[in-house]
Amino acid sequence: MTHSVHPYSHRLGIIRDWKSRWFGAPGKFAEYLKTDVLLREYLEKRLRGFYVDSIEMERNRNAYRIIIKTSRPGMVIGRQGDGSIKLKNDVVALIKKIGVPLPKEIKLDIEEVKSPDASAPIVAYGIAEGLEKRLPFRRVMKQAMDRVMADRNVQGIKVTLSGRLGGSEMGRVESLKQGRVPLTTMRADIDFFREKAYLSYGVIGVKVWIYRGEVFKAIKN
């Protein structure tokens, strides 16, 4: 029997690095893991609609660094940095609510994504946004795929929608593909993301795979 494996975890240690980077001090592993999981869930929900590509965490003995990569950093930072200050205060409040010790220093870094059309999370959110505006699902899929394939770094894309597409009574699955998407090639740089479009008649699932060529240089451990 074959099993579906997440393209990111499938390549960890080969061409991908962990999104949470730290060493668990004696007796601290559960505390660090709980903080990262709950904080990432909160930020993904809070920053939905801000075109976020990824949320990464780094720790050392004194500092806790959160890296938010987005194609529209101005939306997150806000005027005169008000947005990032408020977000940092909310992160501190959440850590206190979780009931774990507060790190000595918390850093919030906002980084810009240079090629948003080659980012699966941003493309998936764009498709979900189009569906929530009640646009025809095939048109939304094709327009998104044409925009992605216009990026010179992209060699292939696959999009799958599942649910009550077009408001039909029975749910179904629709998939479209352009170019190559070699899922079993370890050195293939494949970006993958799942998103949900929330409509009045139900939730539509969105899956996006983007193939950005092969990586021959291993990550530095």
C-alpha positions in Angstrom: 0.0 0.0 0.0 1.2 3.5 -0.8 1.0 6.3 1.7 0.8 10.1 1.1 3.8 11.8 2.7 4.1 15.6 3.3 6.6 16.9 0.7 8.2 19.1 3.3 8.8 16.4 6.0 9.8 14.0 3.2 12.8 16.2 2.4 13.9 17.2 6.0 17.6 17.0 6.4 18.2 16.6 2.6 17.1 20.0 1.1 14.9 21.3 3.9 15.6 22.5 7.4 13.4 22.5 10.5 10.9 25.4 11.0 11.6 25.3 14.7 15.4 25.4 15.4 16.6 24.8 19.0 18.1 22.2 21.3 15.9 21.1 24.2 17.6 21.7 27.5 17.1 19.0 30.2 13.5 18.9 31.1 12.6 21.8 28.7 11.7 19.9 25.6 7.9 19.5 26.3 7.7 23.2 27.3 9.5 24.4 24.1 7.4 22.2 21.9 4.1 23.2 23.5 5.0 26.9 23.1 6.0 26.5 19.4 2.9 24.5 18.4 0.4 26.8 20.2 2.1 30.0 19.1 2.3 28.8 15.4 -1.4 27.9 15.5 -2.3 31.3 16.9 -0.1 33.2 14.4 -1.4 31.3 11.4 -5.0 32.1 12.5 -4.2 35.7 13.4 -2.2 36.5 10.2 -4.6 34.8 7.7 -5.1 37.2 4.9 -1.6 38.8 5.3 -0.1 36.6 2.6 2.3 34.7 5.0 4.6 32.2 3.4 6.0 30.6 6.6 6.5 31.1 10.4 9.8 30.0 11.8 11.1 29.9 15.4 14.7 30.0 16.7 15.8 29.7 20.4 19.0 30.0 22.3 19.5 30.3 26.1 18.3 33.9 26.3 16.4 34.8 23.2 13.3 33.6 21.3 13.2 34.7 17.7 10.1 34.5 15.5 10.6 34.9 11.8 7.5 35.7 9.7 8.0 35.6 5.9 5.3 37.4 3.9 4.9 39.0 0.5 3.3 42.1 2.1 5.4 43.0 5.1 3.8 46.5 5.3 0.5 44.8 6.2 2.1 43.1 9.2 4.3 45.9 10.3 1.6 48.6 10.1 2.1 52.3 10.2 5.2 53.4 12.1 5.6 49.8 13.3 2.3 49.7 15.3 1.3 46.4 13.9 4.5 44.5 14.8 4.5 46.1 18.3 0.9 44.9 18.9 1.7 41.5 17.5 4.7 41.1 19.8 2.6 42.2 22.8 0.0 39.6 21.9 2.7 36.9 21.6 4.0 37.8 25.1 0.4 37.6 26.4 -0.1 34.2 24.8 3.1 32.8 26.2 2.0 33.9 29.7 -1.4 32.4 29.2 0.1 29.1 28.2 1.8 29.0 31.5 5.4 28.6 30.5 8.4 30.8 31.6 8.8 33.9 29.5 12.1 34.1 27.5 14.5 36.9 28.5 14.2 38.4 25.0 11.6 38.0 22.3 12.4 39.1 18.8 9.9 39.4 16.0 11.4 39.6 12.5 9.3 40.4 9.4 10.9 39.3 6.2 9.7 39.9 2.6 9.2 37.0 0.2 10.7 38.1 -3.1 8.8 35.6 -5.4 5.2 35.3 -4.0 4.0 33.5 -7.1 6.5 30.6 -6.3 5.2 30.2 -2.8 2.5 27.5 -2.2 1.0 29.1 0.9 0.5 32.5 -0.8 -0.9 30.9 -4.0 -3.2 28.6 -1.9 -4.6 31.6 0.0 -5.1 33.5 -3.2 -7.2 30.6 -4.6 -9.2 30.3 -1.3 -9.8 34.1 -1.4 -11.2 33.8 -5.0 -13.5 31.0 -4.0 -14.7 33.0 -1.0 -15.6 35.8 -3.4 -17.8 33.3 -5.2 -15.8 33.3 -8.4 -16.0 30.2 -10.7 -13.6 27.7 -9.3 -12.1 26.6 -12.6 -11.3 30.1 -13.6 -9.7 30.8 -10.2 -7.6 27.6 -10.5 -6.5 28.4 -14.1 -5.7 32.1 -13.5 -3.6 31.1 -10.4 -1.7 28.4 -12.3 -1.0 30.7 -15.3 0.4 33.4 -12.9 2.6 30.8 -11.2 3.9 29.3 -14.4 4.9 32.8 -15.6 7.5 32.8 -12.8 10.9 31.7 -14.3 11.8 29.8 -11.2 8.7 27.5 -11.4 8.7 24.3 -13.5 5.4 22.8 -12.5 2.3 23.2 -10.4 -0.6 21.0 -9.3 -3.8 22.3 -7.7 -6.5 20.2 -6.1 -9.9 21.4 -4.8 -12.3 19.3 -2.8 -15.8 19.9 -1.4 -19.0 21.3 -2.7 -17.5 23.0 -5.7 -19.8 25.5 -7.4 -22.3 25.0 -4.6 -23.3 21.5 -5.8 -25.2 19.2 -3.5 -22.5 16.5 -3.7 -18.8 17.1 -2.9 -16.2 16.1 -5.4 -12.5 16.5 -6.2 -11.1 18.5 -9.1 -7.3 18.6 -10.0 -5.4 20.6 -12.6 -1.7 20.3 -13.4 0.8 22.1 -15.5 4.5 21.2 -16.1 6.3 18.6 -14.0 5.8 17.8 -10.3 8.1 14.9 -9.3 6.9 14.1 -5.8 9.2 11.2 -5.2 12.5 12.9 -6.2 14.3 13.9 -3.0 16.3 16.7 -4.5 13.1 18.2 -6.1 12.3 21.6 -4.5 8.6 21.2 -4.0 6.6 23.7 -2.0 3.3 22.3 -0.6 0.4 23.8 1.4 -3.1 23.1 2.5 -5.7 25.9 2.8 -9.4 26.1 3.4 -12.0 28.4 1.8 -14.9 29.1 4.1 -18.2 29.5 2.3 -21.8 29.7 3.5 -22.6 26.1 2.2 -19.4 24.5 3.6 -15.6 24.4 3.5 -13.6 23.8 0.3 -10.2 22.3 0.7 -7.3 23.7 -1.4 -4.0 21.9 -2.0 -1.1 23.4 -3.9 2.2 21.8 -5.1 4.8 24.0 -6.7 7.9 22.5 -8.3 10.9 25.0 -8.3 13.6 22.8 -9.9 16.2 20.6 -8.4 18.5 21.4 -5.5 22.0 19.7 -5.6 23.5 21.5 -2.7 22.7 19.9 0.7 21.7 22.0 3.7 24.3 22.9 6.2 23.9 21.0 9.5 
